[in-house]
């Protein structure tokens, strides 16, 4: 039988894990987008509270989770670890497949793990409102949930085409009390300028980030919030891997491979980072990031300095990048359409600690449907990449006739993505060719950094 | 802090509870719609497997749950019991509010508790496919999930207007592998006849039932399946209340009032029936059904014999009815729009063991939003009726300055009902006047039964 391995509430981890002291070298510097000089904490204070800036640069391995955050986590945490025996049976594999079910949060994904933390640190430093951007709405809904718990106002700039085509995540954001603006909007100079040029501008994540940053920077009572990429976001997500390690121990197993999908990298970091020190201690565990073939940052990107955003307003970081003005094809896993990745994840990929693999969207939906029909739960399109990778590992183990223990992060459910399943079943969904020319062009346009 | 009270998997109940031996009198008879004579098991064999027919008429208090069903339940059960301390704080009430979270099943509601059992008993007796109807899709998706686990085919007749307007539950049904037909369809004589009269017939639950029953009765390899009302369905749902009782004990409390929303009655039966023997033993516990004011069967219906369906093809049962041809106003809690109720629930209401209260839709959405903003989870419109009743109890306790322990069933999430939240926030949603004339007319049209 498929079996849930459940921690008691008092067994929930009480500290987050920071991978920085366990990196193979010092963390790479973060540069100011205008001066190209290393960013100082002062540069960040208009956007973030000191509590999060401190975490961003911290060299401490462990950070105690404040009780107020643990109290909110307790609404859905600890999350179940599940042995996917039905999936194993369908695949007829000797592999053991475990998944950590982060879809049980009220927002339906892992995102609230950091949203709640970010809302808390802003609240205690007197921030009145947060501003953020969202693509399809996963992050916007998670932050709306979190801000609601701490009586913080929230303004969300949602990519206009998603605002119109995916109304239900927008409804979710509103139900939890946040304001949502279709981006480009009339709320910012940048947005007004774009609307003047083209009132029908469909928006993009890059534009939405620029609007959110402008709004936060120009409102003295507001701060900005980002749902992935940054070091403190990765750290907040490690509660996932820390719980999973305990639960694997309860199951009497240790993973041969740990898998997560990679967009900005925090989801993958959450499940994988807690295993990094084990690897350094000589344990045999592979850490595998699953990314989309049409936005293959870790497998095809260049490891170099690049802007975090399209509009060149965000800091420059060292990462695997496809170029900051690369616009990925419109795959349904919107959360994985980012031109770069978390610098921490990238540094570990570069050092060979983490490996990565890219998957085509049709093979991911095939995996998602197989999972839904064996384990019952409907995966988000992003999550389907991790499932594809886990299934491939299980099939390889079958071919080699070896037992292999596979752990992957089930990062979110697909309840608000059923339209993409319709497209898959109707045959409308397609794979995209590797956008070689576009990536080459974008990579010719990197900032000139001498480091 | 809001606290989850979790059972371990080996603490999951292994028997269902049958309320029949604890009724205040013998169960009321079920009559054949054509002969008006008591139905025999033989009358039911074209539609149901013997295992379920046996449960329908069983006088045994306990029925062991087969291991194969427990194995599937283990995918999401035991479900959490949650002390809603944040909601208590917002209400500033001395009451303690607990909810049983049935929304964590893959289908998002309590429905799989019986869907899995029905699929199992059909499977072991050699049924090749099941046929059912669904309104908004809650039941259809739950049965699709269940049939998938047992490699049973499933055909779902979905009310055409829902098929068109609520495509995502349809997608869910398809993702788990069932066939969905918009009803009226060209799959049955009855459907073809209706389409000939009016190709744009929007359908109704009554029509969909008639099509499903016709299809099942005329296909020797098929059986019919119903998601509520029947005795065996109520029994399967008692796993909810049995778990909740254990969990309340773990919390060191006993409920003063147990609440569930009532459509066909099985959800309410699930949480409330296990408390019926306690009441007989002199324990002070109120059992409260929450129903919609626009379809107020328990509070305004007549306790008498009536057809279970609009087309007069289903058996006649004794229940609180608004008349089998009463069509309730189009409230968003589609699952509560039934003209009758479970005969077991009705018999206990008639005997004064169970009480009921009716709520207007706007006050229910107000309660749902208050809940979403305090406890995080988005309720289904049906569930919002139970929340409204729980909040009213908590506010009354506050007024009286008394501690009151409230337990309600959080029967399902609203992820596929966000359109109704949009309607609520935009001000489009309205209350309906009590449809007095329509109910009076429908009640004039009852079958002539001399019992």
Interface residues (C-beta under 8 A of the other chain):
Chain A: X1 X2 X3 X4 X6 X8 X9 X70 X71 X74 X75 X76 X82 X86 X104 X106 X108 X145 X148 X149 X167 X168 X171 X172 X174 X175 X176 X177 X369 X372 X373 X375 X376 X377 X378 X415 X416 X418 X419 X421 X422 X425
Chain B: X1 X2 X3 X4 X6 X8 X9 X70 X71 X72 X74 X75 X76 X82 X86 X104 X106 X108 X145 X148 X149 X167 X168 X171 X172 X174 X175 X176 X177 X369 X372 X373 X375 X376 X377 X378 X415 X416 X418 X419 X421 X422 X425
